[in-house]
Amino acid sequence: MSPFTAEIIGTMLLVVFGDGVVANVLLNKSKGQNGGWIVITTGWALAVTIAVYAVRSISGAHLNPAVTIALAVIGQFPRASVPSYIIAQMIGGIFGGVLVWLAYLPHWGITADKGAKLGVFCTGPAVRSPLANLLTEIIGTALLVLGLLAILTPKNLVPNSGFETGFAPVLVGVIVWAIGLSLGGPTGYAINPARDLGPRIAHYVLPIAGKGDSDWGYAWVPVVGPILGGVAGALFYKAFWVG
């Protein structure tokens, strides 16, 4: 498998499990309806963990344009490979959204809340304030990238223990879980342009009963915010951890 294909599949898995848990909690007559925020954040943490385990050995499991760009900025990823990774991640996000739509096919028509249906695919603000929402996404993604770089640094690993291969993806999921629990309330913590824009495109093109609009006026926030935050987190790591 090529890294390009791995990023498609990994991001698709991320979105299937992540958006899937949101569908389970929000859509009418789902077995998990009204499961609450803890269920959603836990589902997303497990989604990240599973996706990273699946393709980390092939592509590094970026699964997130903000991570790819951030690593390239500090010289830990070839800049020439950035466009192909981002394209793969976006394709994976769209495919993931389509699979969630298919998995919950009978539930769209019996769910009247257009906002809930959109919320399955992409994020939206609890209080609409673009600059404040942007700041939330910047902070969340900066902590994501800083956590990935600082926690998974070789200095934290026991030599020859197999820790990095066996347990590092779990720590990635824990970081995402912590961000969701602590900082996810204002915007739904996109912290990943592909996780938001890819499924948002799926929402736009799919024949979802009574879906409403795809809120394109907000769509720039979960794209620009994570990219800025990812770069900030990477530069902070480089300044204080690497020196």
N, C-alpha and C positions, 0 to 999 in steps of 0.2 A: 504494500500500500504506500502511496506517495504521501508526503506531508500535506499536500493540497487536499487529497481525499480524506485524510485523517482529520483535518480541521473541519471539513464539512460534516463528517460523521460525529465527531466530538461535540460540535456546536449543536447539531441536531438532537443528540441525546440530552444535552444540557437543557434545551428548550422543551423537549417532549416531557421530561420529568418535572421541570420547573413550572412551565405553563400548565402542565397537567395537574399539578397540585392546586394551582389557583382555580382551574376549572372545577376541580372536585369540591372546593370550598364554596365557590360562588354560584354555580349553575343550579337551577331548580331540579329537585328530585334526585340529585346526585347523592350517593351514600355518604359522602363526606361534607355535605352542605352545612354551612355555619361552623366549620371546624375551627376557624379562627386564625389569628396571626401566627401563633406558635406552630401550627400545622404548616402554614405556608412557608415560613422561614426555615423550618426543618426540612421540608420537601426540597426547597432550593439548595440547601446545604448538601443534601444527599445527591441531588442532581449534579452539582458541581463535582462532588467526589467521584461518582460513577463515571462521568464524562472524562475526567482527568485520568483515572485508572485506564480507561479504554484506549486512549491514544497518546498518552504521555511519552511512551517509548518511541513513537514514530515522528510526531511533530513538535513535541514539547508541550502540547495541550495548552496553547494560548487561549483559544476559544473566545477571544475578546479583542477587538481592534485596539482598545485602550492599552491592553497589556503588550500587544505586538509593537505598537508605536512607542510606548515607554521604553521597552527593552532596546529598540533600535536607537532611540535618542541617547542612551548611555552606553552604546556600543556592545550590548550583549546579544544582539540579533542583527543579521545582515539587512541593511536598508533595502537592498534590491529585492528581497523576499517579502517585504511588507505588503505591496499591492496584492500579490497572490494569496497571502494569508487572509487579508481583509475580505477579498472576494469570496473565498471559501467559507469564512465565518458567516458572511451575509447569506450565502446560499443555504448553509446549514440552519440558520435561524428561520428562514422562510420554510424550509422543509419541515422543521420541527413544529412550526405553527400549523401547517397543513395536517400533520399527523394528530395533533391535539384536537383539531376540528373534527377529524374523522372519528376519533375515539369517543367523542362526546356528541356525536351527530344528532341523536334524538332530543338532546337537552337544550339546543339553541332555540328551537321554536317555542318551547314551554317556559323560557326565561324572558320575562318582559323587560328587565332592566338592561338598557342599552349600555350603560356605563359598566355594568358587571361583565357583559360580553366583551367589551373592549379591554377591560382589565385583565381578562384571561391572557390576552396576546401581548399587551404592552403596559407600561407604567403610566401613571398620571398623578398630578399633585393633590394632596389633601387640601391644601390652601393654595390657590393659583396665584403665584407671585414669581414671574419668570426669573428674576435675578436671585431671589432667595432659593428657588428650586434649583437653579444652576449651581449655586454655592453648595447646596446639600450634595449634589451629585459629584462636584469637585472633591469635597471632603471625603465622601465615601469611597471614591475610586482611588484617591491618593492613599488612603489607609489600606485599601486592597493591595495595591502595587507595593507599597512599603512593606506590608506584611509578607507578601510573597517573597520579596527579596531578602528581608531581614530574618524572617523565621526559618526559611529554607536554605539559608547560607550554609556552606560546608562546615563552618566553624561550630554550628549548632548540632552537627551530626556526629555520631560515634563512628570512627573509622572501621570499615569492614563489617559493619553491623547489619547492612542491608536496610537501614532505616529509611534512606531517601527513596529507594525503590518501593519498599513495602508500606510505608506509613505517610510519606509526604502528601499524597493526594487527600488523605483524611484531614490533614492540617489546612489544606486549601479550603476544604469544605467548612472547617471550623471558622476560618477567617470570614467567609461569606455569611455563615450563620450569625456570627457576632455583629457584622455590619447590619444585617437585616433586623436583628433584635434591637440594636441600639440606635441605628440611624435610618432605618427603613421607613419610619412613619411619615415623614414629610412628602416623599416622592415615590415610594414603592421601591426604592434602591435599584435602579436599572444597573448602574456601575458597569455597563457593557453595551456599547452601541448595537452590536449584532443581536443581542438578546432582546433589545427593544425594537429597533428599526426593522429587522427581518420579520418577526411575527406581525408587526404593524402592517407591513406590506401584505402579508398573508391575509390579515383581517380585511384590508382594503379590497383585495381581489376575490376573496372567497364568497360564495353565495350563502352568507349566514343570515338566517331569518331575523328580520327586525333589528339589524345590527347597528344602525346609526352611522355617524361619520367616524373617521379614524383619528381625529384630533391632530391634524397635521400642524396646526398652529403651535402645539407644544412639542412636536416631535424633535425639534432641534436641541432641546434641553438634554435629553438622555443620550445624545450623540456628542455634543460639544463638551458638556460637563465631564463625562468620563474621560474623554481624550485629554482635556486640560488637567484633570486630577491625576490621571495616570502618569503623565509627564512630570507633574509636580512631585508625586510620590517617588518616582525613580530618581529625580535629581536630588531630592532630600536624602535618599539612601546613599547615593554616590558621594554626597558632601559629608555625611556624618558617619557612615559605616565604612566606606571605602577610603575616604580621605583624599 
